[in-house]
Amino acid sequence: MRKLAVFPVLFAIGACSSVSTTGGARLPAPSDVGAPYDVVITNGRIVDGTGAGWYWGDLAVRGDRITRIAPRGMLARANAMRRIDAGGLIVAPGFIDIQAQSTSNFLNGDGRALSMVTQGITTAILGEGSTPAPVSARQLASVSDTAQRRILGRFTGPRAFGTWLDAMAERGVSENVGSFVGAGTIRMYGKGMSLGEPNAAEIDSMRAAVRRAMEDGAFGVASALIYPPNNYASTGELTEIATAMSPYGGVYITHMRSEGDQFLEALDEAIAIGKNGNVPVEVYHLKASGPRNWPKMVRAIAKIDSARAAGQDVQANMYLYIAGGNNFSSCIAPKYAADGKLLDNLRDAALRPQIKRDLFDENAGYENLCLIAGPNNVMVTGFRRPEYRAYEGKRLDEIARGLGKDWGDALIDLNIAENGQLGEILFLMSEDNVKLQLRQPWMKFGTDAAALDPANARGMTHPRAYGNFTRLLAKYVREERVLTLEDAVRKASSAVATRLSLHDRGVLKEGMKADIIVFDEKTVRDLATFESPHQLSVGMRHVLVNGVSVVSDGVHTGAKPGQVVRGPGWTGMTTRRRD
């Protein structure tokens, strides 16, 4: 493979060309082709990603495309640079992770995405709530850290979002990568970290930034409405943003304002934004958090089905665990993070009594998942200070007892000590709901996690980073038969590709991009647990990304052939007028 240029700080991956299909024309037989195929996969059970039943077949790749698919045995003698015998194995399209969190890994890491490709993930879609671009001149001027200013300074100007995507390609990664533009980023672009409604000029600035991001290839706008400054945005503001992306075919995808006590109301808001903004709606990691809210899932599914029956495109995705994960600081009322002053406010002795009252008040006006879960169901992760590392992976109530404090004071003090960088895993969901959600025809999957390497990962993390998609194949297909293999593969591949208008990926078909996985359906399995998360999945024998072997016989090859994938509004231009 060609060697990619390495840039000192940024992300990875190359630009996606427009789709090229073979149409109805029959490709020549192998004996008629002068040049050899790059890869031939024979004797496999092909699950093509459409949901159709599996069939025996051979498959050939030349360059980054699937060149031929034929009945088993027809490519046995084809001229090939490399052959893979898939006897006893499943051949399927690579999985598409609709909620990847590998921005930092692609920026500062090695780009191999080890924990992801060993699950069969070949494409990562970023963007939940925030993205490194676009950055306004006002934002850049407010950053005092020189290193941070140097990084952010690359993502200013009218083509900032596209510059970021291209920077990832230039660095090199093993997965394809694309992104929504973060709603929080757009709000920061127009208004900064301030509370309140944006004025007309600020709204105009936000809409212009959205339009430019769509032209640069964003799939739409992604909100994360429990995190500042995302949750400072009103329904009206989000509708304005949605309207700006509508002409470009964008999707409004949202981590809703509530997944607990106001779960159904939050879903109503998301549906209303999509309807009034004239855009499809996708719900991130659909869930009902807390036992008292578990019965609401049936009603939520009914709301989605009702909207769809009325002609509105509303869908959702999920991860396959009964615990979620986010920032430990998200349990603190968002108003205290306004203007970037979270840590200052936490350190203010005069404010502490009110912050604590809000922590313990179910009517404080925000979604406090620590309160809904209870401190015994909150696992705290990511400790860096030596004096606290013994608490890694412990529950909040246990940590509080160890510190000799109530859990509210412990939460505040730990956030101060660790600069608001701690994570949390919250045990909140119902296994029955997981299975119910899996069965919905409009369901898709996302890890909601960053790519990791167990050789250098430290601390605890959510096991979804290592096992979300292989857990699907092992637990919910093979063991519990909640889904057929064909439907599971469809939901993990073509359903996402269709949602994102990626017309050359997600299905095994002649002319499509050669994102291909080969796995043993009898042994494929997630090994990561909440107690011991840093374990790679097993059973994923081969992974090809754009025709290049990334995993061979279960081992990462070191290849980084990932390309940028872009949304339907992409103009293909690197320069364009300023709005």
C-alpha positions as CSV (number, residue, x, y, z in Angstrom):
1,M,0.0,0.0,0.0
2,R,1.1,3.5,-0.5
3,K,2.7,5.3,2.4
4,L,0.6,8.1,3.8
5,A,2.2,11.3,4.9
6,V,2.4,11.8,8.7
7,F,1.3,15.1,10.2
8,P,2.5,15.9,13.8
9,V,-0.8,16.3,15.5
10,L,-3.9,15.3,13.5
11,F,-6.2,12.5,12.5
12,A,-6.3,10.0,9.8
13,I,-8.0,8.9,6.6
14,G,-8.4,9.7,2.8
15,A,-11.1,11.2,0.7
16,C,-14.0,9.0,-0.5
17,S,-14.5,9.0,-4.2
18,S,-18.0,8.9,-5.7
19,V,-19.7,5.6,-6.0
20,S,-19.0,3.5,-9.0
21,T,-21.2,0.5,-9.6
22,T,-21.2,-2.2,-12.3
23,G,-25.0,-1.8,-12.9
24,G,-26.4,-4.7,-14.8
25,A,-23.3,-5.4,-17.0
26,R,-21.8,-8.8,-16.4
27,L,-18.1,-8.7,-15.4
28,P,-15.7,-10.9,-17.4
29,A,-14.9,-14.3,-16.0
30,P,-11.5,-14.6,-14.3
31,S,-10.0,-16.4,-17.2
32,D,-10.8,-13.3,-19.3
33,V,-9.1,-10.9,-17.0
34,G,-5.4,-10.2,-17.7
35,A,-4.4,-8.7,-14.4
36,P,-4.8,-10.7,-11.2
37,Y,-7.2,-9.9,-8.5
38,D,-5.7,-8.4,-5.4
39,V,-7.7,-10.6,-3.1
40,V,-9.9,-13.6,-3.6
41,I,-12.1,-15.0,-0.8
42,T,-13.5,-18.5,-1.5
43,N,-15.8,-21.0,0.1
44,G,-17.6,-18.6,2.4
45,R,-21.1,-18.3,3.5
46,I,-21.9,-14.8,2.3
47,V,-24.2,-12.6,4.4
48,D,-24.4,-9.6,2.1
49,G,-25.8,-6.9,4.5
50,T,-29.2,-6.6,2.8
51,G,-31.0,-8.9,5.2
52,A,-31.4,-11.6,2.6
53,G,-30.5,-15.2,3.5
54,W,-26.9,-16.3,3.4
55,Y,-25.5,-18.1,0.4
56,W,-22.3,-19.9,-0.6
57,G,-20.0,-17.8,-2.7
58,D,-16.6,-16.6,-3.7
59,L,-15.6,-12.9,-3.8
60,A,-12.9,-11.0,-5.6
61,V,-11.3,-7.6,-4.9
62,R,-9.2,-5.4,-7.1
63,G,-8.0,-2.1,-5.7
64,D,-10.5,-0.8,-3.2
65,R,-13.6,-2.3,-4.9
66,I,-15.4,-5.6,-4.9
67,T,-14.9,-6.7,-8.5
68,R,-16.8,-10.0,-8.7
69,I,-19.1,-12.2,-6.6
70,A,-19.7,-15.7,-7.9
71,P,-21.1,-19.0,-6.8
72,R,-18.8,-21.1,-4.6
73,G,-16.0,-22.6,-6.6
74,M,-16.1,-20.3,-9.6
75,L,-13.1,-18.3,-8.4
76,A,-11.1,-21.3,-7.2
77,R,-8.6,-20.9,-10.0
78,A,-8.7,-17.2,-10.4
79,N,-5.4,-15.4,-10.6
80,A,-5.0,-13.6,-7.3
81,M,-2.2,-11.9,-5.3
82,R,-3.7,-13.2,-2.1
83,R,-6.3,-15.9,-1.3
84,I,-8.4,-16.3,1.8
85,D,-10.1,-19.6,2.3
86,A,-13.4,-18.8,4.2
87,G,-14.5,-22.4,4.5
88,G,-16.7,-22.7,7.6
89,L,-16.7,-18.9,8.0
90,I,-19.0,-16.0,7.4
91,V,-18.2,-13.3,4.8
92,A,-20.0,-10.0,5.5
93,P,-19.7,-6.2,4.9
94,G,-17.7,-4.3,7.5
95,F,-19.7,-2.8,10.3
96,I,-20.4,0.9,10.5
97,D,-20.2,2.4,14.0
98,I,-22.7,5.3,14.0
99,Q,-21.5,6.7,17.3
100,A,-17.7,6.4,17.5
101,Q,-15.7,8.6,19.9
102,S,-12.2,8.2,18.5
103,T,-11.6,11.8,17.8
104,S,-8.7,12.0,20.2
105,N,-7.3,8.7,19.1
106,F,-7.2,9.8,15.5
107,L,-5.7,13.1,16.6
108,N,-3.0,11.9,19.0
109,G,-3.1,8.1,18.9
110,D,-1.6,5.5,16.6
111,G,-4.7,5.3,14.4
112,R,-4.9,1.5,14.3
113,A,-8.3,1.5,16.1
114,L,-7.4,-1.9,17.5
115,S,-10.4,-2.5,19.8
116,M,-12.7,-1.5,16.9
117,V,-11.4,-3.4,13.9
118,T,-11.2,-6.6,15.9
119,Q,-15.0,-6.2,16.3
120,G,-15.3,-6.0,12.6
121,I,-15.9,-2.2,12.5
122,T,-14.5,-0.7,9.3
123,T,-16.1,2.8,9.5
124,A,-16.3,5.2,12.4
125,I,-18.8,8.0,12.5
126,L,-17.8,10.8,14.9
127,G,-19.5,14.0,16.1
128,E,-21.7,13.5,19.1
129,G,-22.2,16.9,20.5
130,S,-18.8,18.3,19.6
131,T,-16.2,18.3,16.9
132,P,-12.8,19.9,16.6
133,A,-14.2,22.1,13.8
134,P,-15.3,24.7,13.0
135,V,-13.6,27.1,15.3
136,S,-14.4,30.8,15.1
137,A,-11.9,33.6,15.4
138,R,-13.6,34.7,18.7
139,Q,-13.2,31.2,20.1
140,L,-9.6,31.0,19.1
141,A,-8.8,34.3,20.8
142,S,-10.3,33.1,24.1
143,V,-7.9,30.0,24.3
144,S,-4.9,30.8,26.5
145,D,-3.1,27.4,26.1
146,T,-0.5,27.8,23.3
147,A,-0.6,24.1,22.3
148,Q,-4.4,24.1,22.2
149,R,-4.3,27.3,20.1
150,R,-1.9,25.7,17.7
151,I,-4.2,22.7,17.2
152,L,-7.5,24.7,17.0
153,G,-5.9,27.3,14.7
154,R,-5.8,24.7,11.9
155,F,-9.6,24.5,12.0
156,T,-10.7,28.1,11.4
157,G,-11.9,29.7,8.2
158,P,-14.8,28.8,5.8
159,R,-13.5,25.3,5.1
160,A,-12.6,24.3,8.6
161,F,-14.7,21.2,8.9
162,G,-13.4,19.8,5.6
163,T,-9.8,20.6,6.7
164,W,-10.3,18.6,9.9
165,L,-11.6,15.6,7.9
166,D,-8.7,15.8,5.5
167,A,-6.2,16.1,8.3
168,M,-7.4,12.7,9.6
169,A,-6.8,11.1,6.2
170,E,-3.3,12.6,5.9
171,R,-2.2,11.1,9.3
172,G,-3.5,7.6,8.6
173,V,-6.1,5.3,10.4
174,S,-7.3,1.8,9.9
175,E,-11.0,2.6,9.8
176,N,-12.8,4.8,7.4
177,V,-14.0,8.0,9.2
178,G,-16.7,10.6,8.8
179,S,-18.6,12.9,11.1
180,F,-21.6,14.8,12.0
181,V,-20.9,18.4,13.1
182,G,-21.4,18.9,16.8
183,A,-24.4,21.1,17.9
184,G,-22.3,22.2,20.9
185,T,-19.5,23.2,18.5
186,I,-22.0,25.2,16.4
187,R,-23.3,27.0,19.5
188,M,-19.8,27.8,20.6
189,Y,-19.1,29.1,17.1
190,G,-21.9,31.5,17.3
191,K,-22.3,32.3,21.0
192,G,-19.6,30.7,23.1
193,M,-20.2,29.1,26.5
194,S,-22.8,31.7,27.6
195,L,-26.3,30.8,28.7
196,G,-29.4,32.3,27.1
197,E,-30.9,32.5,23.7
198,P,-28.7,33.5,20.8
199,N,-29.5,36.8,19.1
200,A,-30.3,37.1,15.4
201,A,-26.7,37.7,14.4
202,E,-25.5,34.7,16.4
203,I,-28.2,32.4,14.9
204,D,-27.1,33.6,11.4
205,S,-23.5,32.7,12.2
206,M,-24.6,29.3,13.4
207,R,-26.6,28.6,10.3
208,A,-23.8,29.6,8.1
209,A,-21.4,27.4,9.9
210,V,-23.8,24.5,9.5
211,R,-24.2,25.1,5.8
212,R,-20.4,25.1,5.3
213,A,-19.9,21.9,7.3
214,M,-22.6,20.2,5.2
215,E,-20.8,21.3,2.1
216,D,-17.6,19.9,3.5
217,G,-19.2,16.5,4.1
218,A,-20.9,16.5,7.5
219,F,-23.7,13.9,7.7
220,G,-25.9,16.4,9.7
221,V,-25.9,17.9,13.1
222,A,-25.3,15.9,16.3
223,S,-26.5,17.1,19.7
224,A,-25.7,15.9,23.2
225,L,-28.3,17.6,25.3
226,I,-27.1,16.6,28.7
227,Y,-23.7,18.3,28.3
228,P,-22.9,22.0,28.2
229,P,-23.1,24.0,26.0
230,N,-25.3,21.6,24.0
231,N,-28.0,21.7,26.7
232,Y,-28.0,25.5,26.7
233,A,-29.7,25.3,23.3
234,S,-33.5,25.6,23.2
235,T,-35.8,23.6,20.9
236,G,-36.2,26.6,18.7
237,E,-32.4,27.1,18.3
238,L,-32.0,23.4,17.4
239,T,-34.8,23.7,14.9
240,E,-33.1,26.7,13.2
241,I,-29.9,24.6,12.9
242,A,-31.9,21.7,11.5
243,T,-33.5,23.9,8.9
244,A,-30.1,25.1,7.7
245,M,-28.9,21.6,7.0
246,S,-32.2,20.4,5.4
247,P,-31.3,21.3,1.8
248,Y,-28.1,19.2,2.1
249,G,-29.8,16.0,3.1
250,G,-28.6,16.2,6.7
251,V,-29.8,14.1,9.6
252,Y,-30.5,15.4,13.1
253,I,-29.0,12.9,15.5
254,T,-29.4,13.4,19.2
255,H,-28.3,12.3,22.6
256,M,-31.6,13.5,23.9
257,R,-32.2,16.0,26.8
258,S,-33.4,13.1,29.0
259,E,-33.2,9.4,29.0
260,G,-34.7,9.1,32.4
261,D,-37.6,10.9,34.1
262,Q,-38.3,13.1,31.1
263,F,-37.5,10.4,28.5
264,L,-40.8,10.6,26.6
265,E,-40.9,14.4,26.6
266,A,-37.3,14.5,25.3
267,L,-38.3,12.1,22.5
268,D,-41.2,14.4,21.6
269,E,-38.7,17.3,21.4
270,A,-36.5,15.3,19.0
271,I,-39.4,14.4,16.8
272,A,-40.6,18.0,16.8
273,I,-37.2,19.3,15.8
274,G,-37.1,16.9,12.9
275,K,-40.6,17.7,11.8
276,N,-40.3,21.5,12.0
277,G,-36.7,21.4,10.6
278,N,-37.7,19.1,7.7
279,V,-34.9,16.6,8.5
280,P,-34.8,12.9,9.5
281,V,-34.3,12.2,13.2
282,E,-31.9,9.6,14.7
283,V,-31.8,8.9,18.4
284,Y,-28.4,8.1,19.9
285,H,-28.2,5.0,22.2
286,L,-32.0,4.7,22.8
287,K,-32.5,3.8,26.5
288,A,-34.8,4.2,29.5
289,S,-32.7,4.9,32.5
290,G,-33.6,3.9,36.0
291,P,-36.1,1.1,37.1
292,R,-38.9,3.6,37.4
293,N,-38.5,4.5,33.7
294,W,-38.1,1.1,32.2
295,P,-41.8,0.7,31.4
296,K,-41.5,3.8,29.2
297,M,-39.6,2.0,26.5
298,V,-42.7,0.4,25.1
299,R,-44.3,3.9,24.8
300,A,-41.1,5.3,23.2
301,I,-41.1,2.6,20.6
302,A,-44.8,3.3,20.0
303,K,-44.0,7.1,19.5
304,I,-41.3,6.3,17.0
305,D,-43.6,3.8,15.1
306,S,-46.4,6.4,15.1
307,A,-44.2,9.1,13.7
308,R,-43.0,6.7,11.0
309,A,-46.6,5.7,10.2
310,A,-47.4,9.4,9.7
311,G,-44.5,9.7,7.2
312,Q,-41.8,11.1,9.4
313,D,-38.3,9.4,9.3
314,V,-37.4,8.7,12.9
315,Q,-35.0,5.9,13.8
316,A,-32.6,5.0,16.6
317,N,-29.4,3.2,17.5
318,M,-28.1,1.5,20.7
319,Y,-25.3,-0.2,22.4
320,L,-25.8,-3.7,23.9
321,Y,-25.2,-3.2,27.6
322,I,-27.3,-2.4,30.7
323,A,-24.9,0.3,31.7
324,G,-24.1,3.6,30.1
325,G,-21.1,5.8,30.4
326,N,-20.3,9.5,30.3
327,N,-18.4,12.3,32.1
328,F,-18.5,12.3,35.9
329,S,-19.0,16.1,35.9
330,S,-22.3,15.6,34.0
331,C,-24.0,14.9,37.3
332,I,-23.5,18.6,38.3
333,A,-26.1,21.0,37.1
334,P,-25.1,22.5,33.7
335,K,-25.6,26.1,34.8
336,Y,-22.4,25.8,36.8
337,A,-20.4,25.2,33.7
338,A,-21.5,28.4,31.9
339,D,-18.8,30.5,30.5
340,G,-16.3,27.7,31.1
341,K,-16.3,28.3,34.9
342,L,-17.2,24.8,36.1
343,L,-14.1,24.3,38.2
344,D,-14.1,27.8,39.5
345,N,-17.7,27.4,40.7
346,L,-17.0,24.0,42.3
347,R,-14.1,25.6,44.2
348,D,-16.4,28.5,45.4
349,A,-17.2,27.7,49.1
350,A,-20.2,30.1,48.9
351,L,-21.7,28.1,46.0
352,R,-21.1,24.6,47.4
353,P,-24.3,24.4,49.5
354,Q,-26.4,25.2,46.4
355,I,-24.5,22.9,44.1
356,K,-25.1,20.1,46.7
357,R,-28.8,20.9,47.0
358,D,-29.1,20.6,43.3
359,L,-27.3,17.3,43.3
360,F,-29.8,15.8,45.7
361,D,-32.9,17.5,44.3
362,E,-34.9,15.5,41.7
363,N,-36.6,18.8,40.7
364,A,-33.4,20.8,40.1
365,G,-34.2,21.2,36.3
366,Y,-31.6,18.9,34.8
367,E,-31.0,15.2,34.3
368,N,-28.8,14.0,37.2
369,L,-28.1,10.4,36.3
370,C,-26.0,9.9,39.4
371,L,-29.2,10.6,41.4
372,I,-31.4,8.4,39.2
373,A,-28.9,5.5,39.4
374,G,-27.9,6.0,43.1
375,P,-24.3,6.2,44.2
376,N,-24.1,2.4,44.5
377,N,-24.7,2.1,40.7
378,V,-22.1,4.7,39.7
379,M,-18.6,3.3,38.8
380,V,-16.0,6.1,38.7
381,T,-13.1,5.8,36.2
382,G,-10.1,7.7,34.9
383,F,-8.2,8.7,38.1
384,R,-4.8,10.2,37.4
385,R,-3.7,11.5,40.8
386,P,-1.8,8.8,42.7
387,E,-3.7,9.3,45.9
388,Y,-7.0,8.4,44.2
389,R,-5.9,5.5,41.9
390,A,-7.0,2.9,44.5
391,Y,-10.6,4.1,43.8
392,E,-10.4,3.2,40.1
393,G,-13.5,1.2,39.1
394,K,-15.1,1.5,42.6
395,R,-18.7,2.6,43.2
396,L,-19.3,6.2,44.3
397,D,-20.8,5.2,47.6
398,E,-17.7,3.1,48.4
399,I,-15.4,5.9,47.4
400,A,-17.4,8.4,49.6
401,R,-17.0,6.1,52.6
402,G,-13.3,5.8,51.9
403,L,-12.9,9.6,51.8
404,G,-15.1,10.0,54.9
405,K,-17.6,12.2,53.0
406,D,-21.2,12.0,51.7
407,W,-21.3,11.2,48.0
408,G,-22.2,14.8,47.1
409,D,-19.1,16.2,48.6
410,A,-17.0,13.3,47.2
411,L,-18.3,14.0,43.7
412,I,-17.5,17.7,43.9
413,D,-14.1,17.2,45.4
414,L,-13.1,14.5,43.0
415,N,-14.1,16.7,40.0
416,I,-12.0,19.5,41.4
417,A,-9.0,17.3,42.1
418,E,-9.1,15.6,38.6
419,N,-10.0,18.8,36.7
420,G,-13.4,17.5,35.6
421,Q,-11.8,14.7,33.6
422,L,-13.2,11.6,35.3
423,G,-15.5,9.2,33.7
424,E,-18.4,7.2,35.1
425,I,-20.3,4.0,34.2
426,L,-23.9,4.0,35.3
427,F,-25.9,0.8,35.7
428,L,-29.3,2.0,34.7
429,M,-30.9,-0.1,32.0
430,S,-33.0,-3.3,31.7
431,E,-31.9,-6.4,29.8
432,D,-35.5,-6.9,28.7
433,N,-35.5,-3.5,27.1
434,V,-32.2,-4.2,25.3
435,K,-33.8,-7.2,23.7
436,L,-37.0,-5.4,22.9
437,Q,-35.0,-2.6,21.2
438,L,-32.9,-5.0,19.2
439,R,-36.0,-6.4,17.5
440,Q,-37.1,-3.1,16.1
441,P,-36.6,-2.9,12.3
442,W,-35.2,0.7,12.4
443,M,-32.5,-0.1,15.1
444,K,-28.8,0.3,14.4
445,F,-25.6,0.1,16.6
446,G,-22.9,2.4,17.9
447,T,-20.1,1.8,20.4
448,D,-20.2,5.3,22.0
449,A,-16.5,4.7,22.7
450,A,-13.0,5.5,21.6
451,A,-10.7,3.0,20.0
452,L,-8.2,1.5,22.5
453,D,-5.2,-0.8,22.7
454,P,-5.1,-3.1,25.7
455,A,-1.3,-3.0,25.6
456,N,-1.2,0.7,26.7
457,A,-4.7,1.4,28.0
458,R,-4.9,2.4,31.6
459,G,-7.7,2.6,34.1
460,M,-11.3,1.2,33.7
461,T,-13.5,1.8,30.7
462,H,-16.8,0.7,29.3
463,P,-16.5,-2.8,27.7
464,R,-18.4,-1.5,24.6
465,A,-15.1,-0.1,23.4
466,Y,-13.9,-3.7,22.8
467,G,-17.0,-5.7,22.3
468,N,-20.2,-4.0,21.3
469,F,-20.5,-5.6,17.8
470,T,-19.1,-9.0,18.7
471,R,-21.4,-9.1,21.7
472,L,-24.2,-8.7,19.1
473,L,-23.0,-11.8,17.2
474,A,-22.3,-13.9,20.3
475,K,-24.9,-13.2,22.9
476,Y,-27.9,-11.9,20.9
477,V,-27.5,-13.9,17.7
478,R,-25.8,-17.2,18.5
479,E,-26.7,-17.8,22.2
480,E,-30.1,-16.1,22.8
481,R,-31.4,-15.9,19.2
482,V,-32.9,-12.5,19.6
483,L,-32.0,-11.7,16.0
484,T,-31.1,-13.8,13.0
485,L,-27.5,-13.4,11.7
486,E,-28.7,-11.8,8.5
487,D,-30.8,-9.1,10.4
488,A,-28.0,-8.4,12.8
489,V,-25.5,-7.8,10.0
490,R,-28.0,-5.6,8.1
491,K,-28.5,-3.4,11.1
492,A,-24.7,-3.2,11.7
493,S,-23.9,-2.4,8.0
494,S,-26.3,-1.4,5.3
495,A,-28.9,0.1,7.7
496,V,-26.3,2.7,8.8
497,A,-24.9,3.2,5.2
498,T,-28.4,3.9,4.0
499,R,-29.1,6.3,6.9
500,L,-25.9,8.3,6.0
501,S,-26.3,8.1,2.2
502,L,-23.1,6.0,1.9
503,H,-24.2,4.4,-1.4
504,D,-20.9,2.5,-2.0
505,R,-20.6,0.8,1.4
506,G,-22.5,-1.5,3.7
507,V,-23.4,-4.2,1.2
508,L,-21.4,-7.0,-0.5
509,K,-22.0,-6.2,-4.1
510,E,-19.9,-5.8,-7.3
511,G,-18.7,-2.3,-7.6
512,M,-19.0,-1.5,-3.9
513,K,-16.1,-0.5,-1.7
514,A,-14.2,-3.6,-0.3
515,D,-14.9,-3.2,3.4
516,I,-15.2,-6.9,4.2
517,I,-15.1,-9.0,7.4
518,V,-14.6,-12.8,7.7
519,F,-15.5,-14.3,11.0
520,D,-16.3,-17.6,12.7
521,E,-19.9,-17.5,13.8
522,K,-19.3,-20.3,16.3
523,T,-16.4,-18.6,18.2
524,V,-16.8,-14.9,17.6
525,R,-17.2,-13.3,21.0
526,D,-16.6,-10.3,23.2
527,L,-14.3,-10.9,26.2
528,A,-14.3,-7.4,27.7
529,T,-16.3,-7.0,31.0
530,F,-17.0,-4.1,33.3
531,E,-14.5,-5.5,35.8
532,S,-11.8,-6.4,33.2
533,P,-12.5,-4.3,30.1
534,H,-9.2,-4.3,28.3
535,Q,-9.6,-7.5,26.3
536,L,-9.9,-7.7,22.5
537,S,-12.7,-9.6,20.9
538,V,-12.0,-13.0,19.3
539,G,-13.3,-14.8,16.2
540,M,-12.9,-11.9,13.7
541,R,-10.5,-13.7,11.4
542,H,-10.0,-11.1,8.6
543,V,-10.9,-7.5,8.1
544,L,-10.4,-5.6,4.9
545,V,-10.8,-1.9,4.7
546,N,-10.9,-0.5,1.1
547,G,-9.5,-3.8,-0.1
548,V,-6.5,-3.7,2.3
549,S,-6.0,-6.3,5.0
550,V,-6.2,-4.6,8.4
551,V,-6.7,-7.8,10.4
552,S,-5.2,-11.1,9.1
553,D,-5.8,-14.4,11.0
554,G,-7.0,-12.3,13.9
555,V,-3.9,-10.1,14.1
556,H,-3.7,-6.4,13.2
557,T,-1.4,-5.9,10.2
558,G,-0.5,-2.3,11.0
559,A,-2.2,-1.1,7.8
560,K,-4.0,2.2,7.8
561,P,-6.0,2.4,4.6
562,G,-9.0,4.3,5.9
563,Q,-10.7,6.9,3.8
564,V,-12.9,9.9,4.6
565,V,-16.6,9.2,4.1
566,R,-18.8,12.3,3.5
567,G,-22.4,13.2,3.6
568,P,-24.7,13.9,0.6
569,G,-24.2,17.6,0.8
570,W,-20.5,17.4,0.0
571,T,-19.6,19.8,-2.8
572,G,-16.2,18.2,-3.4
573,M,-14.7,21.7,-3.3
574,T,-11.9,22.9,-1.1
575,T,-12.6,26.5,-1.4
576,R,-15.9,28.3,-1.6
577,R,-17.5,31.6,-0.9
578,R,-17.9,32.8,2.7
579,D,-21.5,33.1,3.9
